[in-house]
Amino acid sequence: LLESVKPSTVMHWGDIDLGGFRVAARLAETAKTVGYQLDLWRMNPVESATDQSDEASDHKINQISVICERYGWMRELEGFKQHPVFQEQEFMSWEPLFKQP
């Protein structure tokens, strides 16, 4: 799909938890095989977590850290260091990546 569409940016929005970052890593690997870098959208807990968040365990944060470092998602990694919580995507309000004029 990426090869045929040739987007300028490839973004992913998912749960702010270990599962969400594992999905993002899988998508990042696939995007990489055709020459793209996957960027994350609203997956930084400092920017996106709500009062519906769950405290994250150190073990899971360490696993997320490895994923973030591997793919260069340093803003998200720093967000977990500052605010170690998990957030289900369903509890976050949608904000479009590109605002309509």
N, C-alpha and C positions, 0 to 999 in steps of 0.2 A: 504494500500500500504506500509506504513512504517513497519508494522508488518511483512510483507512478504519479504521485501527487506533488512531490518535491517541495515540501513546506519550508519556509524560512526558519521556523522554530517548531520544536516538538516539546509539548508540555504535558504534564501528568498531574492530576488532582486526585488524591485518595485519602484514606484514613490516615490520621497522624498517629500511627502505632507501628509495631514491628511488622505486622502483616501488610500494611500499606506500603512500608518501605521495601519489603521483599518483592511485592508486585512491581513497584517502581524500578527496582534493580533488574528484574526480569525484562521489563520493557526497555530499560536503558541498554542492556546487552543486545537486544534485538535491534534497536535503533542504531547502535554502534556498528553492527555488521554491514549496514548500508550507508555508513558515513555520517550519522547524525548523533548529536548529544541530546539526551533527554534532560530537560529542566523541570523543576517542580513548581507547582502553582498552589499557593496557600497551604503548604505542608510544614510551615514553621509554627511550632506551638506558641511562641511569643506573639505572633501576629494573628493566629487563627483560633486558638483554643477558647472555649466558652465556659460557662459555669457548669456545663455538662461533662467536663473533662474528668478523667480518671488518673490518679497518680501512677507514674510509670516506675517499674522496678529497675534497679541498677543493672541487673543482668540484661534486660531487654534494651535499655539505653546503650549499653556496651555493644550489643549486636547492631543496633541502628548506627552507632558511631562508625563501625567498620564499613557499613554500606555507604554512609555519607562520605567518608574519606575516600573510598574507592571511586565514587562517581563525582567528586568535587562539590557536593552539596553542603558547603561549609556554613551558609546562613542557617540552614535547618539544624545542623549539628550544634551550632552556637545557641540556637533557640532551645534545644533540649537541655543544654547545660544551664541555661538561665531559668527555664520553666519546664521541668521534667514531668510533663503530663501527656496523656494520650487523649485523642479526640476522634470520635466517629464522624465521618463525613456527613452522615445524615443530620447531625445536629449543628452543622455550619450553614450559614446563609450563603447563597450563591452570589458571587460577584464576577461579572464578566471580565475576562482578561483584557479585552479591548473595549473601551467605553464608546458608545455611539454618540456622534455629535448632536 
